[in-house]
Amino acid sequence: MESLRTSFADPQGQAGEDETGYRQAPHNIEAEQALLGAILINNEAYDRVASFLESGHFYEPLHGRVYESLAKLITQGHLASPVTLKHHFEHDEGMREIGGPQYLARLAGAATTLINTEDYGRTIYDLAIRRELIRIGEELHNRAYDAPVDDPPSAQIMDAEQSLYNLAEKGKYEGGFEAFVSAVKNAVDMAAAAYQRDGGLSGISTGLRDLDSKLGGLQPSDLIVLAGRPSMGKTALATNIAFNAAQAYRAEHKPDGSIEVQDGAVVGFFSLEMSSEQLATRLLAEHSGVASEKLRRGRIDQDEWHRFAQAAQELERLPLYIDDTGGLTISTLAARARRLKRQHGLGLLIVDYIQLLAGSKTDNRVQEVTEITTGLKALSKELNVPIIALSQLSRQVESRDDKRPQLSDLRESGSIEQDADVVMFVFREEYYVQRREPREGTPDHLQWQDEMSQVHGLAEVIIGKQRHGPTGTVKMQFQAEITRFGDYVSEDHLPEEMY
């Protein structure tokens, strides 16, 4: 409090060492006083800092309480001045120590300009972030010294990294409104990129012609939910898209050291259900054309082995990164995605699947899924990349005659449907027809064979929701043995046989 009594006469409020050699935390009492004084004489000054500055950012607790009271009065539409604030601090011990509410009048009287209000706010904010960095560093230091046996270094690193990422998220005072001309320019740039890019897509190509035609590619900052019942091919379609995007990746290195992506994407794949080896086997099977069952059992001939080896060499060069850690929380997933973008770049993120992610500890699973989907949507906007999140469907699909999924079939559908920009369902009629096989040699079996021939190798991707495009169904080919989706080709467009 002594610093508040003398600060108007002595403007040196910056942090450093005091006369005893004690190292003080970074702070600037003068900037705090100048900001509060500016707001007291003109409440409009509050609007310049309200979007990023909070009471907890002030070094002097009394200043934090004054700012909080100012904010309450102003946001309620009342005048905030030394007179209207006086009764709020008549019994405040901190205010009483420095002479009472007259200190508010001194703050207003010492204010000289409103022009630098935002600069004062940013100074206060940046110093608060520095103090938080010091706190995190001290906690890491003390924990490393006194860590018990059950607190391994890996857990300490993870927690420290999480704290730093959380601080980095709070450490942003950019944002707010932008001039509409900026939004128009961004829209024109997007359209120009689509015009110049092969296929005329504004987003990242899925590598599947008809799906791209419906979606216009995978759009930055979109949350795309890909849902289906077990064995429909959700993971297969996601891995196909991941492979196609990574294979198409082309980037240009600028003289200033930045990288401009021209096509494709660096892909991050969170595989919470399958191990990285299983996922790699699927990708190798798809790319080599050798059935994954043959790969697992080693029953491949020499030609298949050469195709397999060549596919492996090509896959090694792809910018595709897999994290197969199970039971991730949404906050840990976000931290790892940010790290991937910082270290290698990131253009597309895939999460397999939503129901295997963990939110806050709560007994309400719907509330937990809401937290997860909201977090994924926020992450897609923050990283400015599309996120494909896989999701299971409820069993009520099985009770209907027409088993094509609907939006209401999504588990905890309220939050998933609300937060997603695009909802797609994978559906294969063949799966259900195959399970209805009657006994061989019966008339029913002949009818079943005819029905199987009509649906064999076919799949549908049903677009149930799309914020910026049409809904509808996209037909596809599906090769189950190598889990590969391909563009649909009708029989009347097949090439003629050569005799």
C-alpha positions as CSV (number, residue, x, y, z in Angstrom):
1,M,0.0,0.0,0.0
2,E,3.0,2.3,0.5
3,S,3.5,2.3,-3.2
4,L,0.0,3.7,-3.7
5,R,0.6,6.5,-1.3
6,T,3.8,7.6,-3.2
7,S,3.0,6.6,-6.7
8,F,1.5,9.9,-7.8
9,A,4.6,11.7,-6.7
10,D,7.0,9.0,-7.9
11,P,5.9,7.6,-11.3
12,Q,8.5,4.8,-11.3
13,G,6.0,1.9,-10.9
14,Q,7.8,-0.7,-13.0
15,A,8.9,-3.9,-11.6
16,G,12.4,-4.7,-10.6
17,E,14.4,-5.0,-7.3
18,D,13.5,-2.9,-4.4
19,E,16.0,-1.3,-2.0
20,T,16.4,-4.5,-0.1
21,G,17.3,-6.4,-3.2
22,Y,14.0,-8.4,-3.2
23,R,13.0,-9.3,-6.7
24,Q,9.4,-8.1,-7.3
25,A,7.0,-9.6,-9.8
26,P,6.5,-7.5,-13.0
27,H,3.9,-4.8,-12.5
28,N,3.2,-1.1,-13.4
29,I,1.2,0.7,-10.7
30,E,1.3,4.0,-12.8
31,A,-0.3,2.3,-15.8
32,E,-3.0,0.8,-13.6
33,Q,-3.7,4.2,-12.0
34,A,-3.7,5.9,-15.4
35,L,-6.2,3.4,-16.9
36,L,-8.6,3.6,-13.9
37,G,-8.4,7.4,-13.9
38,A,-9.2,7.6,-17.7
39,I,-12.3,5.4,-17.2
40,L,-13.4,7.4,-14.2
41,I,-13.4,10.7,-16.2
42,N,-14.9,9.1,-19.4
43,N,-16.7,5.8,-19.1
44,E,-16.3,5.2,-22.9
45,A,-12.7,4.4,-22.2
46,Y,-13.8,1.1,-20.7
47,D,-15.0,-0.2,-24.1
48,R,-11.4,-0.1,-25.4
49,V,-10.2,-2.6,-22.8
50,A,-13.3,-4.6,-21.8
51,S,-12.8,-7.3,-24.4
52,F,-9.5,-8.5,-22.9
53,L,-8.8,-7.0,-19.5
54,E,-10.2,-8.5,-16.2
55,S,-9.9,-7.5,-12.6
56,G,-7.5,-10.3,-11.9
57,H,-5.0,-8.8,-14.3
58,F,-4.2,-5.9,-11.9
59,Y,-1.2,-6.3,-9.7
60,E,-2.6,-4.2,-6.9
61,P,-5.7,-5.9,-5.5
62,L,-7.4,-2.6,-4.7
63,H,-7.1,-1.6,-8.3
64,G,-8.7,-4.9,-9.4
65,R,-11.7,-4.2,-7.1
66,V,-12.1,-0.7,-8.4
67,Y,-12.0,-2.0,-12.0
68,E,-14.5,-4.7,-11.2
69,S,-16.9,-2.1,-9.6
70,L,-16.4,0.2,-12.6
71,A,-17.3,-2.6,-15.0
72,K,-20.5,-3.5,-13.1
73,L,-21.8,0.0,-13.1
74,I,-20.9,0.7,-16.8
75,T,-22.3,-2.6,-18.1
76,Q,-25.6,-1.9,-16.2
77,G,-25.8,1.5,-18.0
78,H,-25.0,3.6,-14.9
79,L,-22.4,6.4,-14.6
80,A,-19.1,5.3,-12.9
81,S,-17.4,8.2,-11.2
82,P,-15.6,8.9,-7.9
83,V,-19.0,10.0,-6.5
84,T,-21.0,6.9,-7.6
85,L,-18.2,4.6,-6.6
86,K,-17.7,6.2,-3.2
87,H,-20.2,4.1,-1.2
88,H,-18.8,0.9,-2.7
89,F,-15.5,1.5,-0.9
90,E,-16.5,3.2,2.3
91,H,-15.8,-0.1,4.2
92,D,-13.0,-1.4,2.1
93,E,-9.9,-2.0,4.3
94,G,-7.5,-1.5,1.4
95,M,-9.0,1.8,0.5
96,R,-9.1,2.9,4.2
97,E,-5.4,2.3,4.5
98,I,-4.6,4.9,1.8
99,G,-7.0,7.6,3.1
100,G,-10.4,6.4,2.0
101,P,-12.5,7.0,-1.1
102,Q,-10.7,10.2,-1.8
103,Y,-8.2,8.0,-3.6
104,L,-10.8,7.7,-6.4
105,A,-10.9,11.4,-6.8
106,R,-7.0,11.4,-7.0
107,L,-7.1,8.8,-9.7
108,A,-9.5,10.9,-11.8
109,G,-7.7,14.1,-11.1
110,A,-4.3,12.6,-12.3
111,A,-5.7,11.2,-15.6
112,T,-4.4,13.3,-18.5
113,T,-5.5,11.6,-21.7
114,L,-7.9,9.0,-23.1
115,I,-5.8,8.3,-26.2
116,N,-3.5,5.8,-24.6
117,T,-6.2,3.9,-22.7
118,E,-5.8,0.7,-24.8
119,D,-2.0,0.8,-24.5
120,Y,-2.3,1.1,-20.7
121,G,-4.7,-1.9,-20.7
122,R,-2.3,-4.0,-22.9
123,T,0.6,-3.1,-20.6
124,I,-1.3,-4.3,-17.5
125,Y,-2.5,-7.4,-19.4
126,D,1.0,-8.4,-20.6
127,L,2.5,-7.9,-17.2
128,A,-0.2,-10.2,-15.7
129,I,0.7,-12.9,-18.3
130,R,4.4,-12.5,-17.3
131,R,3.4,-13.0,-13.6
132,E,1.4,-16.1,-14.6
133,L,4.4,-17.5,-16.5
134,I,6.6,-17.0,-13.4
135,R,4.0,-18.8,-11.3
136,I,3.9,-21.8,-13.7
137,G,7.7,-21.9,-13.8
138,E,7.9,-21.9,-10.0
139,E,5.3,-24.6,-9.7
140,L,7.2,-26.7,-12.3
141,H,10.4,-26.0,-10.4
142,N,9.0,-27.0,-7.0
143,R,7.2,-30.0,-8.3
144,A,10.3,-31.4,-10.0
145,Y,12.2,-31.1,-6.8
146,D,9.7,-32.7,-4.5
147,A,7.9,-35.1,-6.9
148,P,6.9,-38.4,-5.3
149,V,7.4,-41.8,-7.0
150,D,3.9,-41.8,-8.5
151,D,4.4,-38.4,-10.2
152,P,6.6,-39.3,-13.3
153,P,8.4,-36.6,-15.4
154,S,6.1,-37.3,-18.3
155,A,3.0,-36.3,-16.2
156,Q,4.8,-33.1,-15.1
157,I,5.7,-32.2,-18.7
158,M,2.1,-32.8,-19.8
159,D,0.7,-30.7,-17.0
160,A,3.2,-27.9,-17.6
161,E,2.5,-27.9,-21.3
162,Q,-1.3,-27.8,-20.6
163,S,-0.9,-24.9,-18.3
164,L,1.2,-23.0,-20.9
165,Y,-1.4,-23.7,-23.6
166,N,-4.2,-22.6,-21.4
167,L,-2.3,-19.4,-20.7
168,A,-1.6,-18.9,-24.4
169,E,-5.4,-19.2,-25.1
170,K,-6.1,-16.6,-22.5
171,G,-3.2,-14.5,-23.7
172,K,-5.0,-13.1,-26.7
173,Y,-6.5,-9.7,-26.9
174,E,-6.9,-9.7,-30.7
175,G,-10.3,-10.3,-32.2
176,G,-13.6,-8.4,-32.0
177,F,-15.3,-6.7,-34.9
178,E,-13.6,-6.3,-38.2
179,A,-14.5,-4.0,-41.1
180,F,-16.9,-5.7,-43.5
181,V,-14.4,-4.8,-46.3
182,S,-12.0,-7.3,-44.7
183,A,-14.6,-10.1,-44.7
184,V,-15.4,-9.3,-48.3
185,K,-11.7,-9.5,-49.2
186,N,-11.3,-12.9,-47.5
187,A,-14.4,-14.2,-49.4
188,V,-13.0,-13.0,-52.7
189,D,-9.6,-14.6,-52.0
190,M,-11.3,-17.9,-51.2
191,A,-13.3,-17.8,-54.4
192,A,-10.2,-16.9,-56.4
193,A,-8.3,-19.9,-54.8
194,A,-11.2,-22.2,-55.7
195,Y,-11.2,-20.9,-59.3
196,Q,-7.5,-21.5,-59.7
197,R,-7.4,-24.9,-58.0
198,D,-7.9,-28.1,-59.9
199,G,-11.5,-29.2,-59.5
200,G,-12.7,-25.7,-58.5
201,L,-12.8,-26.4,-54.8
202,S,-12.7,-23.8,-52.1
203,G,-11.7,-26.4,-49.4
204,I,-9.4,-29.4,-49.1
205,S,-10.3,-32.2,-51.6
206,T,-11.5,-35.5,-50.1
207,G,-10.2,-37.2,-53.2
208,L,-13.7,-38.4,-53.9
209,R,-15.2,-36.6,-56.9
210,D,-18.9,-36.7,-56.1
211,L,-18.4,-36.0,-52.4
212,D,-16.3,-32.9,-53.3
213,S,-19.0,-31.8,-55.6
214,K,-21.6,-31.7,-52.7
215,L,-19.2,-30.2,-50.1
216,G,-17.0,-28.0,-52.2
217,G,-14.1,-29.6,-50.3
218,L,-13.5,-29.6,-46.6
219,Q,-13.8,-26.0,-45.5
220,P,-11.4,-24.4,-42.9
221,S,-12.9,-24.0,-39.4
222,D,-15.7,-26.5,-40.1
223,L,-16.6,-29.3,-37.7
224,I,-17.7,-32.3,-39.9
225,V,-19.3,-35.1,-38.1
226,L,-19.1,-38.5,-39.9
227,A,-21.5,-41.0,-38.3
228,G,-22.6,-44.5,-38.8
229,R,-23.4,-47.8,-37.2
230,P,-20.6,-50.3,-36.6
231,S,-19.2,-52.0,-39.7
232,M,-20.5,-49.3,-42.1
233,G,-17.1,-48.0,-42.9
234,K,-16.7,-44.7,-40.9
235,T,-13.0,-45.2,-40.1
236,A,-12.4,-46.5,-43.6
237,L,-13.8,-43.4,-45.2
238,A,-11.9,-41.2,-42.7
239,T,-8.6,-42.9,-43.5
240,N,-9.3,-42.7,-47.3
241,I,-9.8,-38.9,-46.9
242,A,-6.8,-38.6,-44.7
243,F,-4.6,-40.5,-47.2
244,N,-5.9,-38.5,-50.2
245,A,-5.4,-35.1,-48.5
246,A,-1.9,-36.0,-47.4
247,Q,-0.9,-37.5,-50.8
248,A,-2.1,-34.3,-52.6
249,Y,-0.1,-32.0,-50.2
250,R,1.9,-29.4,-52.1
251,A,3.3,-26.3,-50.5
252,E,5.5,-23.3,-51.5
253,H,8.2,-21.9,-49.2
254,K,8.2,-18.1,-49.3
255,P,11.3,-16.0,-48.9
256,D,10.2,-14.7,-45.5
257,G,10.2,-18.3,-44.2
258,S,6.4,-18.8,-44.3
259,I,4.8,-21.7,-46.1
260,E,1.9,-21.3,-48.5
261,V,-0.2,-24.5,-49.0
262,Q,-1.3,-24.9,-52.5
263,D,-3.1,-28.2,-52.4
264,G,-3.8,-31.1,-50.0
265,A,-3.0,-30.8,-46.3
266,V,-0.8,-31.9,-43.4
267,V,-3.1,-34.4,-41.6
268,G,-3.4,-35.2,-37.9
269,F,-5.3,-38.4,-37.0
270,F,-6.4,-39.1,-33.4
271,S,-7.2,-42.8,-33.4
272,L,-8.8,-43.5,-30.0
273,E,-10.1,-46.9,-31.0
274,M,-7.5,-48.5,-33.3
275,S,-3.7,-48.7,-32.7
276,S,-1.4,-46.8,-35.1
277,E,-0.3,-50.2,-36.5
278,Q,-3.8,-51.2,-37.3
279,L,-4.5,-47.9,-38.9
280,A,-1.2,-48.2,-40.9
281,T,-2.3,-51.7,-42.1
282,R,-5.6,-50.3,-43.4
283,L,-3.8,-47.5,-45.3
284,L,-1.3,-50.0,-46.7
285,A,-4.1,-52.3,-47.8
286,E,-6.0,-49.5,-49.4
287,H,-2.9,-48.1,-51.2
288,S,-1.4,-51.4,-52.3
289,G,-4.6,-53.1,-53.2
290,V,-3.6,-56.1,-51.0
291,A,-6.3,-57.3,-48.6
292,S,-5.6,-56.4,-45.0
293,E,-6.5,-60.0,-44.0
294,K,-3.7,-61.3,-46.3
295,L,-1.2,-58.8,-44.8
296,R,-2.0,-59.9,-41.3
297,R,-1.6,-63.6,-42.1
298,G,1.4,-63.1,-44.4
299,R,-0.4,-64.9,-47.3
300,I,0.8,-62.7,-50.1
301,D,2.7,-63.6,-53.3
302,Q,5.7,-61.9,-54.8
303,D,3.8,-59.4,-56.9
304,E,1.7,-58.4,-53.9
305,W,4.8,-58.1,-51.8
306,H,6.3,-55.6,-54.3
307,R,3.1,-53.6,-54.4
308,F,3.0,-53.6,-50.6
309,A,6.7,-52.5,-50.3
310,Q,6.2,-49.7,-52.8
311,A,3.1,-48.5,-51.0
312,A,5.0,-48.5,-47.7
313,Q,7.7,-46.3,-49.2
314,E,5.2,-43.8,-50.5
315,L,3.3,-43.7,-47.2
316,E,6.5,-43.0,-45.3
317,R,6.8,-39.7,-47.2
318,L,3.2,-38.5,-46.5
319,P,2.6,-35.6,-44.0
320,L,0.3,-37.8,-41.9
321,Y,0.6,-37.9,-38.1
322,I,-1.2,-40.4,-35.9
323,D,-1.8,-40.3,-32.2
324,D,-3.3,-43.5,-30.9
325,T,-3.5,-42.6,-27.2
326,G,-6.7,-43.8,-25.7
327,G,-9.1,-41.9,-23.3
328,L,-7.9,-38.4,-24.3
329,T,-9.7,-35.5,-22.8
330,I,-10.8,-32.7,-25.1
331,S,-8.3,-30.3,-23.5
332,T,-5.4,-32.7,-24.1
333,L,-6.4,-33.3,-27.6
334,A,-6.6,-29.6,-28.3
335,A,-3.1,-29.1,-26.8
336,R,-1.6,-31.8,-29.0
337,A,-3.3,-30.5,-32.1
338,R,-1.8,-27.0,-31.4
339,R,1.6,-28.5,-30.9
340,L,1.3,-30.4,-34.2
341,K,0.4,-27.2,-36.0
342,R,3.3,-25.3,-34.5
343,Q,5.9,-28.0,-35.2
344,H,4.7,-29.4,-38.6
345,G,1.8,-27.4,-39.8
346,L,-1.8,-28.7,-39.8
347,G,-4.5,-28.6,-42.5
348,L,-6.9,-31.3,-41.5
349,L,-7.7,-33.0,-38.2
350,I,-9.5,-36.3,-37.8
351,V,-10.9,-37.7,-34.5
352,D,-12.0,-41.3,-34.3
353,Y,-14.3,-41.1,-32.5
354,I,-16.3,-38.6,-30.3
355,Q,-17.7,-41.1,-27.8
356,L,-14.2,-42.2,-26.8
357,L,-13.2,-38.7,-25.8
358,A,-13.5,-37.6,-22.2
359,G,-14.8,-34.3,-21.0
360,S,-15.1,-33.0,-17.4
361,K,-15.9,-35.5,-14.8
362,T,-19.7,-35.5,-14.7
363,D,-22.4,-38.1,-14.3
364,N,-24.3,-36.5,-17.2
365,R,-23.0,-38.0,-20.5
366,V,-25.1,-35.6,-22.6
367,Q,-23.5,-32.7,-20.9
368,E,-20.0,-34.2,-21.3
369,V,-20.6,-34.7,-25.1
370,T,-21.8,-31.2,-25.4
371,E,-18.5,-30.0,-23.9
372,I,-16.6,-32.2,-26.3
373,T,-18.4,-31.1,-29.5
374,T,-18.3,-27.4,-28.4
375,G,-14.5,-27.8,-27.8
376,L,-14.0,-29.4,-31.2
377,K,-15.9,-26.6,-32.9
378,A,-13.9,-24.0,-31.0
379,L,-10.6,-25.8,-31.9
380,S,-11.5,-25.9,-35.6
381,K,-12.1,-22.1,-35.6
382,E,-8.9,-21.5,-33.5
383,L,-6.6,-23.6,-35.8
384,N,-8.6,-22.6,-38.9
385,V,-8.7,-26.2,-40.1
386,P,-11.5,-28.6,-40.9
387,I,-12.1,-31.3,-38.2
388,I,-13.7,-34.6,-39.1
389,A,-15.1,-36.2,-36.0
390,L,-16.5,-39.7,-36.2
391,S,-19.5,-40.6,-34.2
392,Q,-21.5,-43.7,-33.3
393,L,-25.3,-43.9,-34.0
394,S,-27.9,-45.2,-31.6
395,R,-29.4,-48.7,-31.9
396,Q,-32.8,-47.3,-32.9
397,V,-31.6,-47.5,-36.6
398,E,-31.8,-51.3,-36.4
399,S,-35.4,-51.3,-35.4
400,R,-36.6,-49.6,-38.7
401,D,-37.3,-51.3,-42.0
402,D,-35.3,-48.5,-43.8
403,K,-32.0,-48.5,-41.9
404,R,-30.7,-45.3,-43.6
405,P,-29.6,-43.1,-40.7
406,Q,-31.2,-39.7,-39.8
407,L,-30.0,-36.8,-37.7
408,S,-32.2,-38.0,-34.8
409,D,-30.1,-41.3,-34.7
410,L,-27.0,-39.5,-33.5
411,R,-26.1,-40.4,-29.9
412,E,-26.5,-37.3,-27.7
413,S,-27.8,-35.8,-30.9
414,G,-28.6,-32.4,-29.6
415,S,-25.1,-31.1,-29.1
416,I,-23.6,-33.0,-32.0
417,E,-26.2,-31.8,-34.5
418,Q,-26.1,-28.2,-33.2
419,D,-22.3,-27.8,-33.1
420,A,-21.5,-29.5,-36.4
421,D,-21.3,-27.5,-39.7
422,V,-21.7,-30.8,-41.7
423,V,-23.2,-34.1,-40.6
424,M,-22.6,-37.1,-42.9
425,F,-23.7,-40.7,-42.5
426,V,-22.1,-43.8,-44.0
427,F,-24.6,-46.4,-45.1
428,R,-24.1,-49.8,-46.8
429,E,-27.2,-51.8,-47.6
430,E,-25.0,-54.8,-48.5
431,Y,-24.2,-55.2,-44.8
432,Y,-27.8,-55.7,-43.8
433,V,-28.8,-57.8,-46.9
434,Q,-25.8,-60.1,-46.2
435,R,-27.0,-60.8,-42.7
436,R,-30.4,-61.9,-44.0
437,E,-29.0,-64.8,-46.1
438,P,-31.5,-67.7,-46.2
439,R,-30.7,-71.4,-46.5
440,E,-29.0,-72.4,-49.7
441,G,-31.0,-74.2,-52.4
442,T,-34.3,-72.5,-51.5
443,P,-36.2,-70.0,-53.7
444,D,-35.6,-67.4,-51.1
445,H,-31.9,-67.9,-51.6
446,L,-32.1,-67.2,-55.3
447,Q,-34.0,-64.0,-54.6
448,W,-31.4,-63.0,-52.0
449,Q,-28.6,-63.6,-54.5
450,D,-30.3,-61.2,-56.9
451,E,-30.7,-58.6,-54.2
452,M,-27.1,-59.0,-53.2
453,S,-25.9,-58.5,-56.7
454,Q,-27.7,-55.2,-56.8
455,V,-26.1,-53.8,-53.6
456,H,-22.7,-55.5,-53.7
457,G,-19.8,-53.1,-53.4
458,L,-22.1,-50.0,-53.1
459,A,-22.2,-47.5,-50.3
460,E,-23.9,-44.2,-49.7
461,V,-22.7,-41.1,-47.9
462,I,-25.9,-39.2,-46.8
463,I,-25.3,-35.5,-46.1
464,G,-28.0,-34.8,-43.4
465,K,-26.8,-31.3,-42.6
466,Q,-24.6,-28.7,-44.3
467,R,-24.6,-25.0,-43.3
468,H,-23.3,-23.7,-46.6
469,G,-24.4,-26.2,-49.2
470,P,-27.0,-28.8,-50.2
471,T,-27.9,-32.0,-48.4
472,G,-28.5,-35.3,-50.3
473,T,-27.0,-38.7,-51.0
474,V,-23.7,-39.5,-52.7
475,K,-23.3,-43.0,-54.1
476,M,-19.9,-44.6,-53.8
477,Q,-18.1,-47.9,-54.6
478,F,-16.7,-49.7,-51.6
479,Q,-14.1,-52.5,-51.7
480,A,-14.5,-54.2,-48.3
481,E,-11.4,-56.4,-48.6
482,I,-9.1,-53.3,-48.8
483,T,-11.5,-50.9,-47.1
484,R,-11.3,-48.4,-50.0
485,F,-14.1,-46.0,-51.0
486,G,-14.1,-44.8,-54.6
487,D,-16.2,-42.8,-57.0
488,Y,-19.4,-44.4,-58.2
489,V,-19.5,-45.6,-61.8
490,S,-22.9,-46.8,-63.1
491,E,-23.0,-49.8,-65.4
492,D,-24.0,-47.7,-68.4
493,H,-20.7,-45.8,-68.0
494,L,-18.4,-48.7,-67.7
495,P,-15.9,-49.0,-70.6
496,E,-16.8,-51.4,-73.3
497,E,-15.2,-54.9,-73.2
498,M,-12.7,-55.6,-75.9
499,Y,-13.1,-58.9,-77.9
